[in-house]
Amino acid sequence: QVQLVESGGGLVQAGGSLRLSCAASGRTFSSTTMGWFRQAPGKEREFVAAISWTNARTYDADSVKGRFIISRDNAKNTVYLQMNSLKPEDAAVYYCAARKPLLPAAATLTDYDYWGQGTQVTVSS
């Protein structure tokens, strides 16, 4: 069983930056694809970015391309989401997710097996 704990959310002005972190338990982090999703009020949870265990990165091009960067530190069992040039439409609860080991990056909720409890990001205009 993998436990995921997100941190780093908060209130930021439009145009500002935040870095989200997700700390994972377990011994298989370095061979695990990690993803970030977000859910705004009244909307479905949507894919933001993923990084595979081989460091291949995938982004939701329409919404975050060029502004968000996903990265990982296997020594710390942590995945990050650097969010720049934030917009009011980026406001949501951001969730970290993990696949079972040795699986590639994916953009579908059902591809992920473990989820954190989320961290709130609020962007003021």
Secondary structure, DSSP 8 states (H G I E B T S, - for coil): ---EEEE--EEEETT--EEEEEEE-SS-GGG--EEEEEE-TTS--EEEEEE-TT--EEE-HHHHTTTEEEEEEGGGTEEEEEE-S--GGG-EEEEEEE-STT------GGG--EE---EEEEEE-
